[in-house]
Amino acid sequence: MADDLKVHSFSLGPLGANCFIVAQAGRCLVIDPGDEAEKVVAFMERAGLAPLAILVTHGHFDHFGAVQPLARQFELPVYVGAADAPQVARPELGPLAGFPVEAVSAETVLIEGEQRLDLDIPVLAIPTPGHSAGAYTFAVGGELFVGDLLFYGSIGRTDLPGGDFDQLLDSVARLAGRFPPETVVHCGHGPDTALKRELTLNPFLSSLRRDQDRGR
């Protein structure tokens, strides 16, 4: 992470999804506020941070459950992959699982393809489908916010609508081919990791290791 950028993380809601606040010079981005909006608001107020936008890595309820309350309170734009936008606007998985989720009706900026987002804190939005069709990784300050694409020792599930195991592996491979091995990966659940650690030890990425070995 760049010297003047700081990352703060919170495990929110009944599924323990990670929310990240990336702060710089009194401003911040809120990534995947999945629940408990009041905790996010309280932290930003204590830290004296003014939010610029909300970024949603993918359209599963545990990653956007607090988006609408935050967007409404601070009048924030919400950035989400175009293919996952319908899930954010009309959440179904949350109620099916027994969790009430407020639909996002705030100003939504749809992301298509790879984009540099027009924000005061530089963000590169990289499409990384596999866990969902419209999943994105956000590269900020040399670190990756991957949602449920990749975890410490695991990967995101691919059995939900829009999931695709081969696409997920391809998304991880493209990140690994583009960013240095030591790149920090902020995951949607659980602890942070690094690309090198997962490429070396993650049992779900064994086919990628074989491909790398054949390419040597």
SETOR-146152 format. One record per residue (C-alpha): residue in three letters; x, y, z. Coordinates in nm, 3 decimals. Layout:
+------+---------+---------+---------+
| resn |      px |      py |      pz |
+------+---------+---------+---------+
|  ALA |       X |       Y |       Z |
...
+------+---------+---------+---------+
***
This chain:
+------+---------+---------+---------+
| resn |      px |      py |      pz |
+------+---------+---------+---------+
|  MET |   0.000 |   0.000 |   0.000 |
|  ALA |   0.125 |   0.349 |  -0.085 |
|  ASP |   0.272 |   0.528 |   0.215 |
|  ASP |  -0.015 |   0.776 |   0.246 |
|  LEU |  -0.293 |   0.519 |   0.207 |
|  LYS |  -0.424 |   0.319 |   0.502 |
|  VAL |  -0.655 |   0.017 |   0.502 |
|  HIS |  -0.897 |  -0.050 |   0.786 |
|  SER |  -1.097 |  -0.373 |   0.790 |
|  PHE |  -1.412 |  -0.491 |   0.968 |
|  SER |  -1.583 |  -0.829 |   0.979 |
|  LEU |  -1.952 |  -0.749 |   0.955 |
|  GLY |  -2.282 |  -0.931 |   0.969 |
|  PRO |  -2.380 |  -1.291 |   1.043 |
|  LEU |  -2.155 |  -1.427 |   0.765 |
|  GLY |  -1.850 |  -1.227 |   0.874 |
|  ALA |  -1.789 |  -1.057 |   0.540 |
|  ASN |  -1.498 |  -0.816 |   0.534 |
|  CYS |  -1.560 |  -0.447 |   0.477 |
|  PHE |  -1.261 |  -0.227 |   0.397 |
|  ILE |  -1.212 |   0.145 |   0.437 |
|  VAL |  -0.922 |   0.275 |   0.231 |
|  ALA |  -0.824 |   0.619 |   0.359 |
|  GLN |  -0.603 |   0.897 |   0.230 |
|  ALA |  -0.575 |   1.259 |   0.348 |
|  GLY |  -0.906 |   1.260 |   0.531 |
|  ARG |  -1.103 |   1.092 |   0.252 |
|  CYS |  -1.189 |   0.728 |   0.203 |
|  LEU |  -1.344 |   0.458 |  -0.010 |
|  VAL |  -1.578 |   0.203 |   0.143 |
|  ILE |  -1.545 |  -0.143 |  -0.010 |
|  ASP |  -1.812 |  -0.410 |   0.047 |
|  PRO |  -2.010 |  -0.277 |   0.344 |
|  GLY |  -2.212 |  -0.593 |   0.398 |
|  ASP |  -2.400 |  -0.513 |   0.718 |
|  GLU |  -2.395 |  -0.304 |   1.037 |
|  ALA |  -2.379 |   0.036 |   0.870 |
|  GLU |  -2.367 |   0.202 |   1.210 |
|  LYS |  -2.024 |   0.052 |   1.280 |
|  VAL |  -1.886 |   0.186 |   0.953 |
|  VAL |  -2.033 |   0.530 |   1.019 |
|  ALA |  -1.897 |   0.537 |   1.374 |
|  PHE |  -1.547 |   0.451 |   1.257 |
|  MET |  -1.545 |   0.715 |   0.985 |
|  GLU |  -1.670 |   0.979 |   1.229 |
|  ARG |  -1.407 |   0.888 |   1.489 |
|  ALA |  -1.134 |   0.894 |   1.226 |
|  GLY |  -1.258 |   1.216 |   1.067 |
|  LEU |  -1.296 |   1.056 |   0.724 |
|  ALA |  -1.515 |   1.183 |   0.443 |
|  PRO |  -1.630 |   0.898 |   0.215 |
|  LEU |  -1.598 |   0.941 |  -0.161 |
|  ALA |  -1.777 |   0.632 |  -0.290 |
|  ILE |  -1.883 |   0.276 |  -0.218 |
|  LEU |  -1.725 |  -0.005 |  -0.421 |
|  VAL |  -1.899 |  -0.344 |  -0.440 |
|  THR |  -1.686 |  -0.639 |  -0.549 |
|  HIS |  -1.987 |  -0.857 |  -0.634 |
|  GLY |  -2.360 |  -0.882 |  -0.595 |
|  HIS |  -2.402 |  -1.115 |  -0.298 |
|  PHE |  -2.603 |  -0.978 |  -0.007 |
|  ASP |  -2.336 |  -1.026 |   0.258 |
|  HIS |  -2.119 |  -0.776 |   0.070 |
|  PHE |  -2.373 |  -0.502 |   0.005 |
|  GLY |  -2.625 |  -0.523 |   0.289 |
|  ALA |  -2.520 |  -0.184 |   0.430 |
|  VAL |  -2.469 |  -0.007 |   0.097 |
|  GLN |  -2.806 |   0.166 |   0.078 |
|  PRO |  -2.801 |   0.311 |   0.434 |
|  LEU |  -2.449 |   0.446 |   0.380 |
|  ALA |  -2.522 |   0.579 |   0.032 |
|  ARG |  -2.834 |   0.751 |   0.160 |
|  GLN |  -2.668 |   0.910 |   0.462 |
|  PHE |  -2.361 |   1.040 |   0.276 |
|  GLU |  -2.510 |   1.077 |  -0.076 |
|  LEU |  -2.247 |   0.845 |  -0.222 |
|  PRO |  -2.222 |   0.687 |  -0.567 |
|  VAL |  -2.211 |   0.308 |  -0.571 |
|  TYR |  -1.977 |   0.131 |  -0.816 |
|  VAL |  -2.072 |  -0.225 |  -0.912 |
|  GLY |  -2.011 |  -0.460 |  -1.204 |
|  ALA |  -2.288 |  -0.429 |  -1.461 |
|  ALA |  -2.360 |  -0.802 |  -1.464 |
|  ASP |  -2.417 |  -0.806 |  -1.086 |
|  ALA |  -2.616 |  -0.481 |  -1.067 |
|  PRO |  -2.955 |  -0.658 |  -1.086 |
|  GLN |  -2.871 |  -0.860 |  -0.775 |
|  VAL |  -2.787 |  -0.542 |  -0.586 |
|  ALA |  -3.106 |  -0.369 |  -0.696 |
|  ARG |  -3.326 |  -0.674 |  -0.631 |
|  PRO |  -3.160 |  -0.890 |  -0.367 |
|  GLU |  -3.299 |  -1.242 |  -0.346 |
|  LEU |  -3.036 |  -1.459 |  -0.182 |
|  GLY |  -3.050 |  -1.266 |   0.146 |
|  PRO |  -3.421 |  -1.315 |   0.213 |
|  LEU |  -3.396 |  -1.677 |   0.095 |
|  ALA |  -3.124 |  -1.729 |   0.356 |
|  GLY |  -3.329 |  -1.555 |   0.623 |
|  PHE |  -3.145 |  -1.220 |   0.625 |
|  PRO |  -3.330 |  -0.897 |   0.551 |
|  VAL |  -3.143 |  -0.691 |   0.292 |
|  GLU |  -3.223 |  -0.340 |   0.173 |
|  ALA |  -3.212 |  -0.306 |  -0.204 |
|  VAL |  -2.970 |  -0.048 |  -0.342 |
|  SER |  -3.158 |   0.240 |  -0.502 |
|  ALA |  -2.881 |   0.500 |  -0.473 |
|  GLU |  -2.692 |   0.643 |  -0.770 |
|  THR |  -2.525 |   0.337 |  -0.923 |
|  VAL |  -2.224 |   0.354 |  -1.153 |
|  LEU |  -2.207 |   0.040 |  -1.364 |
|  ILE |  -1.859 |  -0.093 |  -1.439 |
|  GLU |  -1.801 |  -0.273 |  -1.767 |
|  GLY |  -1.465 |  -0.405 |  -1.876 |
|  GLU |  -1.151 |  -0.277 |  -1.709 |
|  GLN |  -1.176 |   0.082 |  -1.591 |
|  ARG |  -0.989 |   0.343 |  -1.395 |
|  LEU |  -1.255 |   0.490 |  -1.173 |
|  ASP |  -1.293 |   0.867 |  -1.168 |
|  LEU |  -1.223 |   0.911 |  -0.797 |
|  ASP |  -0.980 |   1.120 |  -0.593 |
|  ILE |  -0.823 |   0.798 |  -0.464 |
|  PRO |  -0.699 |   0.607 |  -0.774 |
|  VAL |  -0.876 |   0.275 |  -0.832 |
|  LEU |  -0.831 |   0.025 |  -1.113 |
|  ALA |  -1.140 |  -0.195 |  -1.153 |
|  ILE |  -1.050 |  -0.533 |  -1.303 |
|  PRO |  -1.318 |  -0.783 |  -1.406 |
|  THR |  -1.259 |  -1.113 |  -1.225 |
|  PRO |  -1.564 |  -1.332 |  -1.285 |
|  GLY |  -1.599 |  -1.680 |  -1.143 |
|  HIS |  -1.760 |  -1.640 |  -0.803 |
|  SER |  -2.024 |  -1.432 |  -0.979 |
|  ALA |  -2.063 |  -1.313 |  -1.336 |
|  GLY |  -2.001 |  -0.947 |  -1.259 |
|  ALA |  -1.734 |  -0.980 |  -0.990 |
|  TYR |  -1.456 |  -0.721 |  -0.980 |
|  THR |  -1.120 |  -0.683 |  -0.814 |
|  PHE |  -1.025 |  -0.331 |  -0.711 |
|  ALA |  -0.654 |  -0.248 |  -0.724 |
|  VAL |  -0.576 |   0.040 |  -0.489 |
|  GLY |  -0.228 |   0.153 |  -0.392 |
|  GLY |  -0.069 |  -0.165 |  -0.525 |
|  GLU |  -0.295 |  -0.397 |  -0.325 |
|  LEU |  -0.591 |  -0.606 |  -0.438 |
|  PHE |  -0.943 |  -0.615 |  -0.296 |
|  VAL |  -1.079 |  -0.935 |  -0.448 |
|  GLY |  -1.412 |  -0.999 |  -0.275 |
|  ASP |  -1.482 |  -1.372 |  -0.274 |
|  LEU |  -1.255 |  -1.460 |  -0.565 |
|  LEU |  -0.970 |  -1.584 |  -0.346 |
|  PHE |  -0.923 |  -1.660 |   0.023 |
|  TYR |  -0.637 |  -1.760 |   0.249 |
|  GLY |  -0.610 |  -2.128 |   0.154 |
|  SER |  -0.933 |  -2.139 |  -0.041 |
|  ILE |  -1.141 |  -1.984 |  -0.319 |
|  GLY |  -1.493 |  -1.852 |  -0.356 |
|  ARG |  -1.777 |  -2.094 |  -0.417 |
|  THR |  -1.893 |  -2.133 |  -0.775 |
|  ASP |  -2.224 |  -2.315 |  -0.727 |
|  LEU |  -2.440 |  -2.002 |  -0.700 |
|  PRO |  -2.602 |  -1.838 |  -1.007 |
|  GLY |  -2.332 |  -1.684 |  -1.226 |
|  GLY |  -2.053 |  -1.891 |  -1.074 |
|  ASP |  -1.801 |  -2.071 |  -1.292 |
|  PHE |  -1.499 |  -2.261 |  -1.160 |
|  ASP |  -1.293 |  -2.233 |  -1.479 |
|  GLN |  -1.360 |  -1.860 |  -1.500 |
|  LEU |  -1.255 |  -1.818 |  -1.138 |
|  LEU |  -0.924 |  -1.995 |  -1.197 |
|  ASP |  -0.866 |  -1.787 |  -1.509 |
|  SER |  -0.934 |  -1.469 |  -1.312 |
|  VAL |  -0.680 |  -1.568 |  -1.045 |
|  ALA |  -0.427 |  -1.661 |  -1.314 |
|  ARG |  -0.464 |  -1.323 |  -1.484 |
|  LEU |  -0.408 |  -1.139 |  -1.157 |
|  ALA |  -0.105 |  -1.358 |  -1.082 |
|  GLY |   0.040 |  -1.286 |  -1.426 |
|  ARG |  -0.008 |  -0.914 |  -1.387 |
|  PHE |   0.087 |  -0.829 |  -1.028 |
|  PRO |   0.406 |  -0.909 |  -0.832 |
|  PRO |   0.405 |  -1.227 |  -0.620 |
|  GLU |   0.424 |  -1.026 |  -0.297 |
|  THR |   0.106 |  -0.831 |  -0.375 |
|  VAL |  -0.125 |  -0.815 |  -0.074 |
|  VAL |  -0.469 |  -0.964 |  -0.128 |
|  HIS |  -0.759 |  -0.839 |   0.086 |
|  CYS |  -1.019 |  -1.115 |   0.088 |
|  GLY |  -1.394 |  -1.099 |   0.128 |
|  HIS |  -1.383 |  -1.332 |   0.431 |
|  GLY |  -1.102 |  -1.425 |   0.665 |
|  PRO |  -0.746 |  -1.291 |   0.681 |
|  ASP |  -0.544 |  -1.112 |   0.416 |
|  THR |  -0.303 |  -1.313 |   0.208 |
|  ALA |  -0.059 |  -1.264 |  -0.081 |
|  LEU |  -0.058 |  -1.388 |  -0.438 |
|  LYS |   0.261 |  -1.585 |  -0.385 |
|  ARG |   0.127 |  -1.761 |  -0.077 |
|  GLU |  -0.187 |  -1.878 |  -0.256 |
|  LEU |  -0.013 |  -1.976 |  -0.577 |
|  THR |   0.230 |  -2.184 |  -0.373 |
|  LEU |   0.006 |  -2.342 |  -0.111 |
|  ASN |  -0.361 |  -2.306 |  -0.199 |
|  PRO |  -0.490 |  -2.658 |  -0.282 |
|  PHE |  -0.758 |  -2.519 |  -0.514 |
|  LEU |  -0.495 |  -2.360 |  -0.737 |
|  SER |  -0.295 |  -2.677 |  -0.808 |
|  SER |  -0.383 |  -2.665 |  -1.179 |
|  LEU |  -0.238 |  -2.314 |  -1.202 |
|  ARG |   0.085 |  -2.439 |  -1.045 |
|  ARG |   0.103 |  -2.720 |  -1.299 |
|  ASP |   0.053 |  -2.470 |  -1.579 |
|  GLN |   0.334 |  -2.255 |  -1.439 |
|  ASP |   0.565 |  -2.556 |  -1.413 |
|  ARG |   0.497 |  -2.653 |  -1.775 |
|  GLY |   0.570 |  -2.297 |  -1.884 |
|  ARG |   0.919 |  -2.296 |  -1.734 |
+------+---------+---------+---------+
***
